[in-house]
Amino acid sequence: MTPKEFFEFAKKNDAKMVDLKFTDLLGAWQHCSFPIGTWDEDTFTNGVGFDGSSIRGWQGIHVSDMLAVPDADTVRIDPFFAKPTVSVIANIVDPITGKDYSRDPRHVARKGAEYLKETGIADTCYIGPEPEFFIFDEVRYEQNQHTGYYKIDSAEGAWNTARFEEPNLGYKPSYKGGYFPVSPTDTYHDMRGEMSDEMEKIGIVVEAHHHEVGTAGQSEIDMKFEPLVKMADQFMWFKYIVKNVAKRHGKTVTFMPKPIFEDNGSGMHTHLSLWKDGKPLFAGEGYAGMSELALHCIGGVLAHAPALLAFAAPTTNSYRRLVPGFEAPVNLVMSARNRSAGIRIPMYSQNPKAKRMEFRCPDPTANGYLAWTAMLMAAIDGAKNKTDPGKPLDVDIYEMDADELAKHRHTPKSLEEAIDALEADHKFLTEGGVFTDDLVQGWITWKREEELQEMALRPHPHEFHMYYDS
């Protein structure tokens, strides 16, 4: 869409306001609204100013002036404003140098897509994520000098079978018993349908939605694969739509990987494939019908997986999910069909277009622009170095003894381990200038100082259970 077409689109939809959105370093949307009359076609070149020092992980106050330059190709009608409002995603530019900002996550994804073309390996990286989330009725939490607690509740929670509900009908998915039940046990079918419908209205192709394994409203909505940057844009819309439709119904959504003790967490299995000249490159005669290139790309992702998880499983809570005994994959191996492997090769179809890797370790707290670009860079590194993915793990891990399991590499046990891994292993990310050392170090510093250190300072409620009467 050209800038001229943008204004024609706004007029056609009777929109008097434009809402400008961009993504901060950690993956949250920021926005500011403007009367459309204050913009002209030059705005799409010159941008609008804002305070970069107020955005997490970005500028210092002494260099705070930044520009947000709208991308006309991202124009949509925002479904949640009372009056018709045009929404557009911005790229961030330094007003002094005129260059794209190195810590703008969307800029990183755009560079990654271009670098892939420069390598000659492929010209398109397709991404297909499966974000999971919980729909709760209520959440309360507090942390101060004398209080530390959280409390969640859901009409679907297995813990509510005895709650006085006038009447309590008893249809509650059990712990780990929420996968694919029909109504009346699945009470969120219509809400997920509404979420899917809102996504379709803005051009997102939804492939499926269903209740997930966990009790208390765990859900999943799957989007059809798209090129990396487009999918990262869609993922921002995905979260925005899911949360706002839930709020419309008086519910609350969380993408936290592990909000419920002793039940399955929420992951974001991510499918990746490379194409060139409109043809898929991952089908071949190798293991599970994969090409040599595909297996080398898998080898690259597995080799760099601990560092990747600093972006793809980026919270302290992520490592409450990545533990043995639940469906979360902790074994850094590949496998056809085995869901306990870090990388699964789906076998639903033998169509060459369906051949892809599925990295199962990420979760939906990830910033898609950064996490998926990091995955791509690891895959490129594997392709360049012909990295061996190792032997596949095609056995049930629950039948393996500890000595057998110890032979395989595992995901980091904590965010601290993942951040240490990123610090030691990030050269593959900076190839072609896709990630900069400044961004990587900024991410590491934020995670250590704003999250790991803050968690380390606070007593945990369960510590009172274990140690109060010591």
Sequence and secondary structure as in RCSB ss.txt:
>XXXX:A:sequence
MTPKEFFEFAKKNDAKMVDLKFTDLLGAWQHCSFPIGTWDEDTFTNGVGFDGSSIRGWQGIHVSDMLAVPDADTV
RIDPFFAKPTVSVIANIVDPITGKDYSRDPRHVARKGAEYLKETGIADTCYIGPEPEFFIFDEVRYEQNQHTGYY
KIDSAEGAWNTARFEEPNLGYKPSYKGGYFPVSPTDTYHDMRGEMSDEMEKIGIVVEAHHHEVGTAGQSEIDMKF
EPLVKMADQFMWFKYIVKNVAKRHGKTVTFMPKPIFEDNGSGMHTHLSLWKDGKPLFAGEGYAGMSELALHCIGG
VLAHAPALLAFAAPTTNSYRRLVPGFEAPVNLVMSARNRSAGIRIPMYSQNPKAKRMEFRCPDPTANGYLAWTAM
LMAAIDGAKNKTDPGKPLDVDIYEMDADELAKHRHTPKSLEEAIDALEADHKFLTEGGVFTDDLVQGWITWKREE
ELQEMALRPHPHEFHMYYDS
>XXXX:A:secstr
  HHHHHHHHHHTT  EEEEEEE TTS EEEEEEEGGG  TTHHHH EEEEGGGSTTS  GGG EEEEEE GGG 
EE TTSSS EEEEEEEEE TTT  B TT HHHHHHHHHHHHHHHTS SEEEEEEEEEEEEESEEEEEESSS EEE
EEE TT GGGTTS  SS       TT  SS  TTT   HHHHHHHHHHHHHTT  EEEEEE SSTTTEEEEEE  
EEHHHHHHHHHHHHHHHHHHHHHTT EEE  S  STTS    EEEEEEEEETTEESSBSSSGGGB HHHHHHHHH
HHHTHHHHHHHHS STTHHHHSSTTSSS  EEEEEES TTEEEEE  S   GGG  EEE S  TTS HHHHHHHH
HHHHHHHHHHT        S GGGS HHHHHTS B  SSHHHHHHHHHHS HHHHGGGSS HHHHHHHHHHIIII
IIHHHHHS  HHHHHHHTT 
